Structure formats: C-alpha cells, structure tokens
C-alpha cells in the first residue's frame, strides 16, 4: 500500500504515525509539506489513502484536489485542519471521503489498519516479513517467503483481493521510487509468489489479464 500525507507542519510531528505505517503495517508513506510536490506525486503515483491538511492557498489547494480527482479517484481521502472549505472538497472528491479533526483521522488509521490480514486459509502478519501461515485441515502451516518484495506484494494482493491491478499500481505499492523501478521487479515477484503457492497449495492464485494487469484470487 502507499499513503500520501500533506501537512504544513514538519515531518517530525508525524514520526510516530509514519513509523507505525511503514514498520508495523508495511505501507509506503510519501510525506510532503510543499503543495506543488504533493500535486506532482498525486499525478504520477497511485495512493490507497491520502491524509491532507487544509491549505489557505486556494489556487494550489484546488489544483491539488483536481489532481487527486483525476489520477487517484479510488483512494481514501482524509481531510483535516482549520478553514477547510467543505464545499470545495466535496466538489472534487466524490468517493471515499472523510473530513474530521486530526486526532479523529489519526485514530482511524491506527485502529482500522490491521496487523494481521486473513483471507480464506492464508494469514499474514505485517510485523513478520519472512513468513505467512496457511491453514490446512485445521492445522496452521508456517511458510517461508522468498524475498521482502514478495512479502510486500503478497500483502498488497491480499488487501486488494479479487481486484484487477495494473503493473504500475503494483510497483507503486512496493517501491519507494516507483518511477525508477522496472516493471520486471514486480513481474519477477509475481513469478515467485506463483511458485510458492504451486509448491504449498498446488494452485496459481494470480491471473494475468492482457493489457489490464493481474488479479489475486482462488
């Protein structure tokens, strides 16, 4: 997963939250206190969640909202701060919108992003980047993951189970600098995950769709 955080405050004020997201929940965080930089990255990267402090510079603020609307229409958008214009936010951000206090939104992130991800008979704990667990006939089998990238990608697939995800979105989810990352990195990881599931469960959970992307389901 990838989060965007924009605030006029220093990054150090978000240290605890960023450490929680990156180290305990395996989420890549892009922090900005420059609106132009935030807008630029909103245009070229895909974000699952955007945490945004309101800004009094309405020209830049509106341009940023437009970028989110066009390039990240499916992201969760969380807004806080004094002087926020609800009408403007609601005009540009139609889906997955929440406006509240900073404390309320922080609490939402801490409480709703789970440490343990379960789907069917697969269990992943985001604090353990080397193993997953597969439930077979009531028994919990521990399975080693090949690489950290495989773990990141499998975690992202499970968080977006049965969704079609294009290759650029997958790279955004696993790389700090996706613009500099070759698509072959994600494709190699997909092959590794397929091999793992073939060996352990004799199935291929990742389906490829020509010119569309990949879907994890079984």
MOFEN-V137680 format. One record per residue. N is the residue number from 1. RES is the residue in one letter. SS is DSSP state (H for helix, E for strand, C for the rest). PSI is psi in degrees with one decimal (NA if undefined). Layout:
# MOFEN-V137680
n->[N | N]
res->[RES | RES]
ss->[SS | SS]
psi->[PSI | PSI]
This chain:
# MOFEN-V137680
n->[1 | 2 | 3 | 4 | 5 | 6 | 7 | 8 | 9 | 10 | 11 | 12 | 13 | 14 | 15 | 16 | 17 | 18 | 19 | 20 | 21 | 22 | 23 | 24 | 25 | 26 | 27 | 28 | 29 | 30 | 31 | 32 | 33 | 34 | 35 | 36 | 37 | 38 | 39 | 40 | 41 | 42 | 43 | 44 | 45 | 46 | 47 | 48 | 49 | 50 | 51 | 52 | 53 | 54 | 55 | 56 | 57 | 58 | 59 | 60 | 61 | 62 | 63 | 64 | 65 | 66 | 67 | 68 | 69 | 70 | 71 | 72 | 73 | 74 | 75 | 76 | 77 | 78 | 79 | 80 | 81 | 82 | 83 | 84 | 85 | 86 | 87 | 88 | 89 | 90 | 91 | 92 | 93 | 94 | 95 | 96 | 97 | 98 | 99 | 100 | 101 | 102 | 103 | 104 | 105 | 106 | 107 | 108 | 109 | 110 | 111 | 112 | 113 | 114 | 115 | 116 | 117 | 118 | 119 | 120 | 121 | 122 | 123 | 124 | 125 | 126 | 127 | 128 | 129 | 130 | 131 | 132 | 133 | 134 | 135 | 136 | 137 | 138 | 139 | 140 | 141 | 142 | 143 | 144 | 145 | 146 | 147 | 148 | 149 | 150 | 151 | 152 | 153 | 154 | 155 | 156 | 157 | 158 | 159 | 160 | 161 | 162 | 163 | 164 | 165 | 166 | 167 | 168 | 169 | 170 | 171 | 172 | 173 | 174 | 175 | 176 | 177 | 178 | 179 | 180 | 181 | 182 | 183 | 184 | 185 | 186 | 187 | 188 | 189 | 190 | 191 | 192 | 193 | 194 | 195 | 196 | 197 | 198 | 199 | 200 | 201 | 202 | 203 | 204 | 205 | 206 | 207 | 208 | 209 | 210 | 211 | 212 | 213 | 214 | 215 | 216 | 217 | 218]
res->[X | X | X | X | X | X | X | X | X | X | X | X | X | X | X | X | X | X | X | X | X | X | X | X | X | X | X | X | X | X | X | X | X | X | X | X | X | X | X | X | X | X | X | X | X | X | X | X | X | X | X | X | X | X | X | X | X | X | X | X | X | X | X | X | X | X | X | X | X | X | X | X | X | X | X | X | X | X | X | X | X | X | X | X | X | X | X | X | X | X | X | X | X | X | X | X | X | X | X | X | X | X | X | X | X | X | X | X | X | X | X | X | X | X | X | X | X | X | X | X | X | X | X | X | X | X | X | X | X | X | X | X | X | X | X | X | X | X | X | X | X | X | X | X | X | X | X | X | X | X | X | X | X | X | X | X | X | X | X | X | X | X | X | X | X | X | X | X | X | X | X | X | X | X | X | X | X | X | X | X | X | X | X | X | X | X | X | X | X | X | X | X | X | X | X | X | X | X | X | X | X | X | X | X | X | X | X | X | X | X | X | X | X | X | X | X | X | X]
ss->[C | E | E | E | E | E | C | C | C | C | H | H | H | H | H | H | H | H | H | H | H | H | H | H | C | C | C | E | E | E | E | E | C | C | H | H | H | H | H | H | H | H | H | H | C | C | C | C | E | E | E | E | E | C | C | C | C | H | H | H | H | H | H | H | H | H | H | H | H | H | H | C | C | C | C | E | E | E | E | E | C | C | C | C | C | H | H | H | H | H | H | H | C | C | C | C | E | E | E | C | C | H | H | H | H | H | H | H | H | H | H | H | C | C | C | E | E | E | E | C | C | E | E | E | E | C | C | C | C | C | E | E | E | E | E | E | C | C | E | E | E | E | E | E | C | C | C | H | H | H | H | H | H | H | H | H | H | H | H | C | C | C | C | E | E | C | H | H | H | H | H | H | H | H | C | C | C | H | H | H | C | C | H | H | H | H | H | H | H | H | H | H | H | H | H | H | H | H | H | H | H | C | C | C | C | E | E | E | E | C | C | C | E | E | E | E | C | C]
psi->[158.6 | 131.7 | 146.0 | 130.5 | 124.6 | 130.5 | 150.7 | -13.3 | 169.5 | 152.9 | -30.7 | -27.4 | -13.9 | 11.1 | -46.3 | -45.4 | -45.4 | -42.3 | -41.2 | -48.2 | -45.0 | -43.1 | -30.2 | -18.5 | 4.8 | 47.3 | 128.2 | 130.7 | 127.1 | 115.6 | 135.3 | 140.0 | 16.3 | 118.6 | -36.4 | -41.9 | -41.0 | -43.1 | -44.3 | -46.7 | -29.6 | -23.1 | -26.7 | -8.7 | 154.3 | 127.2 | 141.4 | -35.7 | 141.1 | 120.7 | 115.8 | 129.3 | 139.3 | 156.0 | 139.8 | -15.7 | 90.3 | -29.9 | -50.6 | -38.2 | -45.3 | -40.2 | -38.1 | -44.9 | -38.4 | -41.9 | -41.8 | -42.7 | -44.0 | -45.1 | -18.3 | 54.7 | -20.4 | -3.8 | 154.6 | 127.9 | 118.8 | 121.1 | 142.3 | 169.3 | 159.2 | 145.7 | 12.1 | 140.2 | 103.8 | -34.8 | -42.2 | -45.1 | -46.6 | -27.6 | -40.9 | -34.8 | 105.9 | -31.5 | 152.9 | 46.4 | 135.9 | 126.9 | 128.6 | -167.6 | 163.1 | -42.4 | -41.6 | -42.5 | -37.2 | -45.6 | -37.9 | -44.3 | -42.3 | -37.7 | -27.9 | -16.8 | 107.9 | 146.5 | -38.3 | 126.4 | 124.5 | 133.7 | 122.7 | -116.8 | 21.7 | 135.2 | 131.3 | 133.9 | 120.7 | -10.7 | -9.1 | 102.0 | 11.1 | -13.3 | 152.6 | 169.7 | 138.0 | 128.1 | 120.3 | 118.1 | 41.5 | -7.3 | 143.4 | 111.2 | 128.6 | 130.6 | 131.8 | 137.2 | 141.9 | -51.1 | 165.8 | -37.2 | -40.2 | -41.4 | -45.4 | -45.3 | -42.3 | -40.4 | -43.0 | -42.4 | -43.5 | -35.2 | -18.6 | 46.0 | 133.5 | 16.7 | 145.6 | 122.7 | 124.8 | 165.8 | -35.1 | -35.2 | -37.3 | -41.2 | -40.1 | -32.3 | -18.5 | -8.0 | 135.7 | -36.6 | 77.8 | -27.8 | -24.3 | 5.2 | 129.0 | 147.1 | -24.3 | -24.8 | -48.4 | -39.1 | -38.6 | -41.0 | -39.5 | -42.1 | -39.7 | -42.4 | -40.1 | -44.0 | -42.9 | -47.5 | -29.1 | -42.4 | -40.0 | -34.9 | -1.1 | 48.4 | 162.2 | 102.5 | -8.5 | 111.8 | 137.9 | 138.8 | 117.8 | 128.2 | 10.4 | -55.4 | -139.1 | 154.1 | 132.6 | 116.4 | 154.8 | NA]
